[in-house]
Amino acid sequence: MLGPVLLAASRSDRMRRIVAAAPITRPVVNRFVAGDELHPAMDNVRELTASGLEVTLDHLGEDVTDEATARATRDAYLGLLRALETEGLGTRAEVSVKLSAFGQALPDGGHDIALENVREVAELATAIGTTVTLDMEDHTTVDSTLGILAELRKEHPDTGAVIQSYLFRTEDDARKLAVAGSRVRLVKGAYKEPASVAFQSKAEVDKAYVRVLKILMAGDGYPMVGSHDPRMIAIAQELAARYDRKPGSYEFQMLYGIRTAEQRRLAHDGERMRIYVPYGADWYGYFMRRLAERPANLAFFLRSFLPSR
């Protein structure tokens, strides 16, 4: 029941100020966010890759309302990619971007502004031997995001996309994307969506996830299974076997700070395991969606407010 409330709060400036000001918030945020700046985030990346995991890095930020901030986001990603090149991590680390942070929502030419900004990131990523994945946001951005994906893939065919099982349209999108060379991360979805466009119950979202996963595993693309759900992980492994997918022809992805023992277990068992590592000062929206996704996350946060005994 609290999920929709928290998702609504993730877009509230008033709640942002309250949560950010609470002294206890910072230690809890650190569980899910790898640092406010690039340098501490890179320390975490080194540790993860040294343990056999791969990463995708997200410089946090979204819903940008001016071109200067959109350019600053672009520049932050260019700096991130240069750091990955310096560390020699181009083959172990990629980047994930939210196009709303690149100017997609700007009222005058936002689509084209986001495309030009992210194109520079994709060019540098290709140059250092890594890739970019376009995160998916709320349903109003899907057509624009997939349009930008199509443009980027003309010169950067490894550009990845994210699709969300809770949207009614996703099965059709998956069929179009399940082609050779196409990298597709499947997630359940983490935004508050109306019943007119998205499944509302967990059971319906889970069933849709399995249907879409079958499409991706049966296709010629590269599925990226974004889930912490043990049942979905088991189903993904069964489908990989059914469609004769070898290790390295798909991967699992999980969020930084969640189910870390399972992350390492899967990697130890020979699965390709990538960790989604967010960092940056604009952590509020991401943090609230993580609380909304899993009751255990919310319980962990609320327990932090209780006095220790």
N, C-alpha and C positions, 0 to 999 in steps of 0.2 A: 504493500500500500504506500510505503514511503518513496518508492522509486519515482513516480511521476512528480511528487513534490520536490525531490532533490533535482530532477532534471529541469524543472521550472526555475529552481533557485540558481542553477548553473548559469542562467542568463540574467540574473538580477544583480544590478550594481550595488544595491543596498546590502544584500546578503554577502556579496563579495567583500565589502568593507568590514562587515561584522566578523566573518570567518577569518579573513586575513589578519585582523587585529587581535584575535584570541591568542594569548601566549602559548597555549598548548598545541595550536595548529601546526606549527613548524615541524616538530618532531614527527608528527603523523604524516605530513606531506612528504617528508624525506623518505618514507617507506616506498612511495610511488613515483617520486620525481628525483632524478639523479643529480640535481644541483641547479642553482639559479644561474650559473655561468658555465661556459664551455669547459674550463679546466677541471673542475670537479667531475663533470660528466665524463670527460675523457679518462679520468682515473677509474671510474666504474666500467667504462668500455674495455680498458686494458684488462681489468680483472675478469670480466665476462669472457672475452675472447681467449684469454689464457687458460680458462677452464673448459674450452672446447665448444663454446656457444658462439653464435653469430648475432649481430645486432642490426637494428634499424633505428636511427636517431631522429627524434622529433624536437625541433626548436619550438617550444610552446608559444602559441599565439593564435588568435582567430578573430573573425568579425572586424577586420580592419576597416576604418572609415575614412582614411586619407592616403594619398599616394606616397607621401613621405614615409609613413610607417610601413607601407607595403614594400617600398624599396629597402628599408632597414631590415625587413624580414629576409628579403633576397640576399642582402649582404651578409646577414648572420649565417645563412646556409652556405654561402661561398666560403666564409671563414671556417665553418665546420668541415667542409670538404677538403680544404687545404690542410687542416689539422689531421684528417684521416690519411691524407697522402703522406704527410711528414712522418706519421706513425707507421706507415706501411700497412695500413688496415683496409685498403681499397677493396680487397677480395673478401674481407670478413665483415664489413660494415657498409650499409647503404643508408639512405635518408628517406624519411617520410615527411610529406608536406601537406598542410591544409591550405587549399587555394583561397579560402576567405582571408588568410593572413597575407596573401600576395595581391589582394585588391579585388577579388572576384565579386564582392558585394557592393563595390562602389557604383553609385547610380548612373554615372556617365562613362560607359565603356569598360566596366569592371571585368568582363570576360576577357577582353583583349589585353587589358593591363596585367591581369593575372597570368595570361599565356606568355607574354613577353618577359615578365619577371621570372617565371619558373623555367622558361626556356634556357636562360643563362645558367640556372642551377643544373639542368639536365646536361648542358654542354660540358660543364666542368666535371660532373659525375662521370660522364662517358670518357673524358680525357684521363681520369685517374683510375679507370677500370671498375667503377661501381655503378649503382643504379638509383633511380628515384621511384618512389611509390606515391601515388596521389591518394591521400586519405579521403574517405567520403564523409560528408557532413549531412545536414538535414536534407529532406527529400527535394526541397526547392533548388538544390544545387546539382542534382544528379546529371541532368542533361548537359549543363555547362561543363562539369567535371569530365564527363565522358567525351565531350567535344574537344576539350583541351588534351585529353589522353590521345585521341586520334591524331591530333596535330603533332604532338611530341613524338609519337611512335614512327612518324615518317622518317625522322633522322635518328631517333633514339628508340629502337624497337624493344629494348628491354624495360622501358618505362612500365611500372606496375600500376594496378588499380585496385581499389577496395570496393566490394559490394556487400550489402547488408541484407541478411535473410528476412528481416521483418518487413521489408517493403514488398508489396504485391508484384511489382515489376521485375524483381531481381532474377527470377528464373529465365525470363526472356533476355535480360542483360547478360546472364551467364552463358547462354547459348551463343551469343554474339562474340563473347570474349574468350571462349574456350577453343582458341585456335593456336596454331604453332607459334611459339615465341612469346605468347601472352602470359604475363605474370599477374595472377589474380589472388588477392587476399580476401577470404570469406570470413565475415564476422556476423554476429547476430544483430548488432545495431545498438547505439547508445544515446539516441536523441528522442525527445518527446514528439511522437508523430501522431497525427489524427487517424481515426479508424477508417477514414476514406482512402488512405494510401498504405496502411501498415497493419499487420496482425497485432493484436493487443495482448493476447495471452501467451505465457511462456510455452505452453504446449504447442500452440500453432507456430510460434517462431522456431522452436526446435525441429518440428516436422519440416518446415520450409528449409531450414539449414541442411538437413539430410538430403532433401530433394536437390538443392543447388549443389551440394558437395558431390552427389552422383554425377551431375552434369560436368562438373569440372574434372573429376577424376577420369571420366570416360572420354574427355576431350583431348585435344592435342597441346593444350597449354601447360602452364606450370602452376598448379594449385598451391596456395599458401593458407594453411588451415589455422585461422585465428580463433582459438578457443582454449579455455581452461577447464571445460566440462569433460570429466573423465569418459562419459558415454560418447561424446562426439569424437574424442581422440581415438577411442576404440573403434568406432564406426569408420573413421578415416583410414585407420590401418587395415581394416577389413576390405574397404573399397580399393585401397592401393593394391592389395594382394589380388583382388578380383580382376582388376584391370591391368595386372602385371606391371605395375609401376615399380621401378627399382629405386633404392635409396638415392637421393639427389635429384629425382624427377618431381619431387614435391617437398614441402617442408611444413613444420609446425611453427606457430608463432604465439608467444605469450607476452604479457605485460611485465615490465620491470617491477619486481617486488611482490609478485603474486605467484604462488605455487612454485617457489624456487627449487624445491627438492624434486618436483616432477620435471621441471625443465632439465635438470642435470641427469635425471634418470633416462629421459628420452634420448638425450645426446649420448649417454653411455651405451644405450641399446642400439646405437647406429643411426638414429633418426637425425635429420637435419633440423636443428632447433634454433630459432632466431628470437631474440628478445627485443621488444619494442621499448626503447629507452627515451623517455621524455626529459627535457631539461629546459630551464628558463624561468624568468621571474613571473611570467604570465601563466601561472599554474592553476588558477582557480577553476576555470571551466572544466579542464581535464580532471582535476581532483574530484569535483562534485559528481561527474559522470562515473568515476570509479566507485564512489560511495553508493550511487544509485544502482549499479550493476549487480552487486553482490551483498547480501545482508551481512556476511562476515566482515566485509570491509567497513560497513557502517558501525557494526558492533565494536570493531577495533578502535575506530575513531571516538565513539562515545565513551568507551572504557577509559580513554586517555584523560577525560575530564574528571574522573573520580580520584579522590585523594588516595595516595598509596598507603598501605598499612604495614 
